[in-house]
């Protein structure tokens, strides 16, 4: 199978069109053949060709490797310019994992014809050839942009543009000084007030304290601002360490632009073995350097590009086609939550438990991949293939599939692909209604139908099913029309109409409906307390999404602003205020993509994918034998994510 895949990749993918430039039918100048010489630009594999016994690449492919490539149809010119800020991409894992032994060597790919198309490298005319609408240029012609190296043993041709530019800047820099920074770290370069400032090199030959005997040998070349790394950089080095029976040597290369964010840029880690140990973060820090790395691979010259990338050593669910990598994943949405047991899903559909969930103190913890929705702490997961699973252990191989056609779900209910709402009644699923678009809650449920109508029901008949106005609502009851979003916490019910107006009905124990209902636990009569609150109350305009927490209403406006009302004991709604209850919707944050929360804490995902929280964690999390009850008065970014190798 691997040989079949490899041959298909060589004979078909390499033949795919990569330019819109028209072909001119002129005289034939030769043929292009397959090659076992792999080509890399800044450590990223790029498709390579053999023409006249030289290594060629497709000029248009350079768009994914830090170059602008512009076609001018009127002038019939192809112009190539270096662009350090452009997003970079890479070949897929299958395209990289091509064995040299599987390549049909010196197999004709295409015929080369003369062309009237002119190709320019930063304004200078360069030789190029045309094959079936593609422009090929010799890799060595790019030596004006970087170091061109050829390794005859591994048969790899490389272009290094990042280090080339930094070396030139470093060599021409003036007033360079040597500094001893301590702990085996020295610096040579430009300085200001006795600290690195400008361009320079930092040499690190330290011994890591967390793993005794771990030796680092690293060189960092880049820009500094008053002692802080800030700007374009290139870092390479090795680490050797021993943990128990594990003995490993890692080689890595990272480069990017620190001005875009810490650890932002293309990063690589080459290891002497595949299965790198991950140490439990509850006992010591992890040694897995793959956080934020585009790939972790094993150097193996039997592969076309000299590296072997395996599923177990690639993050982002095996996807190498990412433009930038950050230390933290970019989060996309929250899973359906109950109280403060929050699950959060990144843009690659990996599910994490959010900070301050029961077993997730401070850090978002990776749990599952290929997730559409779910709540890890409530033991249910909805996969991207619409299968609904029950989690029985921390190992995803033990998850049990209960439904195969769900499009949305919660702990007790789900909507199938036909729009039918079902409820788990203990001995199987019971049909509730058809043509359902969205629902919220468990036991006490509100749902939205395709026609915009809003309905409620109480799950199983029996004591308490005479709900709100002392009628039996074990069967669905219509509440409103022309709605687009619904939510409930089991006590209060919300819906947003098509005109953006937000409405709520039910109990208002926290003031979320504009008034506070008080009651005594000793004389509490649920039915009587709910009796007078069946009429919807308008809460505001301009909303597009609403979610309910215990005695709190959160709602998002079309401009990205998040608003809330209700219990405010810990300042999660209105920070810096002594108000224990907020009786009107107030702005909580701007630039919000998604949100979730409880009666004491609010989580938001910003449009840049960052995860932040404010308030007091619902669960008192134990750390080193002590319960921590920190109240976060300002929004705090999730500062660490742990992702197992598996």
Secondary structure by P-SEA (a helix, b strand, c coil): caaaaaaaaaacccccccccbbbbbccccbbbbbbcbbbbccccccbbbbccccccccccccccccbbbbbbccccbbbbbbbcccbbbbbccccccccccccccccccbbbbbccbbbbcccbbbbbcccccbbbbbcccccccbbbbbbcccbbbbbbaaaaaaaaaaaaccbbbbbbcccccccccccccccccccbbbbbbcccccccccccccccbbbbccccccccccccbbbbbbcccccccccccccccccccccccbbbbbbcccccccccccccccccccccccccccccccccccccccccccccccccccccccccccccccccccccbbbbbcccbbbbbcccccccccccccccccccccccccccccccccbbbbbcccccccccccccccccccccccccccbbbbbbcccbbbbccccccccccccccccccccbbbbbbbcccccccccccccccccccccccccccccccccbbbbbcccbbbbbbcccccccccbbbbbbccccccccccccccbbbbccccccbbbbcccbbbbbccccccccccccccccccccccccccccccccccccccccccccbbbbbcccbbbbbbcccccccccccccccccccccccccccccccc
